[in-house]
Amino acid sequence: MDTPSLIKSLGVSLPSPAYLTGAIAFGLVGMAAYAHGKRVERRQTQWIGVALMLFPYAISTTWLMYSVGAILCAGLLVNRE
């Protein structure tokens, strides 16, 4: 039995390339936001950065992940001074 059919028989589905790209991009933006918030001592920016890094683990739908990520990134823009 080859690996893809074994994975499907176990009921596990692999994420799409669009999902993986978005998860990596939002994670990098979150890491940069966290570092910036820590440097300028802004707790809200740090927490938005943490949320950007972790939320892809809780959302499995690609369009929903991009929607939540866009809202969190907009929160970063609104939060700046």
C-alpha positions in Angstrom: 0.0 0.0 0.0 1.4 3.4 -1.0 1.6 6.3 1.4 -1.1 8.6 0.0 -3.7 5.8 0.1 -2.6 4.8 3.6 -3.1 8.4 4.8 -6.5 8.6 3.2 -7.5 5.2 4.7 -6.7 6.6 8.2 -9.0 9.5 7.6 -6.2 12.1 7.6 -6.3 14.8 5.0 -3.3 16.9 4.1 -3.6 20.7 3.9 -3.6 22.4 0.5 -0.6 24.5 -0.6 -2.6 27.7 -0.2 -3.3 26.8 3.4 0.3 26.0 4.1 1.5 29.3 2.4 -1.0 31.3 4.5 -0.1 29.6 7.7 3.6 30.3 7.2 3.0 33.9 6.1 0.7 34.7 9.0 3.2 33.0 11.4 6.0 35.2 10.1 3.9 38.3 10.4 3.0 37.3 13.9 6.6 36.7 14.9 7.6 40.1 13.6 4.6 41.8 15.3 5.5 40.1 18.6 9.2 41.1 18.4 8.2 44.7 17.5 5.6 44.9 20.3 8.3 43.6 22.8 10.8 46.2 21.5 8.4 49.2 21.9 6.7 47.7 25.0 3.2 47.5 23.5 1.3 44.5 25.0 -1.6 44.7 22.5 0.8 44.3 19.6 2.5 41.4 21.3 -0.8 39.6 21.9 -2.0 40.1 18.3 1.4 38.7 17.2 0.8 35.6 19.4 -2.7 35.2 17.9 -1.3 35.5 14.4 1.2 32.8 15.1 -1.2 30.3 16.7 -4.6 30.7 15.1 -3.8 28.6 12.0 -3.6 25.5 14.3 -7.3 26.1 15.3 -8.8 26.8 11.9 -8.8 24.1 9.2 -10.6 25.9 6.4 -8.4 27.9 4.0 -10.8 30.8 3.3 -11.6 31.2 7.0 -7.9 31.2 7.9 -7.3 34.0 5.4 -10.3 35.9 6.7 -9.2 35.7 10.4 -5.6 36.5 9.4 -6.7 39.6 7.5 -8.7 40.8 10.4 -5.8 40.3 12.8 -3.4 42.1 10.4 -5.9 45.0 10.2 -5.8 45.0 14.0 -2.1 45.5 13.8 -2.6 48.5 11.5 -5.2 50.0 13.7 -3.1 49.4 16.8 0.0 51.3 15.5 0.8 54.8 16.8 
